[in-house]
């Protein structure tokens, strides 16, 4: 492939979408790293553009996509300014960030104000692995297409159906509402029968679920702790709950 260099205007646009407000406005995000980019391509999630340095060594493996994706050269110093890793690889890609719609709703995961991108990405990856039909995020959650979130999810944020909602969305849902809560709750391990559809509700790392969400819960469950430990973080709590519920 005979490639041109990225223009100043194109670079300015890429610089913009490193910011959350412009990611939302243009519905695009920048991803760095050969493994992640190739994994998404193998999953039929194609980037709109790929930028590589002149000394990038794996161009031949991308040549088959030259009719579907725009390829251009970029300076390594520009890649550094567009990514948040200390020593980024010599390839970045731009992906569209439109959310995959939720079609089935037998088992949904509802996240309230999850702030840590790494935690959110891990939860997304876990939910996808356990076959959750869809993920519901309140407006207070961090951006699911934050580059840290995408990396932690191993790209599954593009594959898992996701919906971002206002808090009052949950009040109109008829599904069984299950919450992780340490007060007035039953041990998760004593919960033996599950009816569908259900919504598992997980709160933020620091504050847990909002009081108004706790008040509408049909079932309150907690994970028994040893050694006086009070709680796990949101990602681990989600994984334990989904593992248990999957077996019911």
Secondary structure, DSSP 4 states (H G I P E B T S, - for coil): ---PBPPHHHHHHHHHTTSHHHHHHHTEEEEE-HHHHHHHHHTT---SEEEE-TT-S-GGGGGGGTTTSEEEE--HHHHHHH--STT--SEEEEEE-PPPPP---SEEEEE-S---HHHHHHHHHHHHHTT-SEEEEETTSPPTTSHHHHHHTTTGGGTS-EEEE-GGGGGG--SEEEEE-SSS-EEGGG-----SSEEEEE-BTTTBS-HHHHTT-SEEEE---STT-----HHHHHHHHHHHHHT-
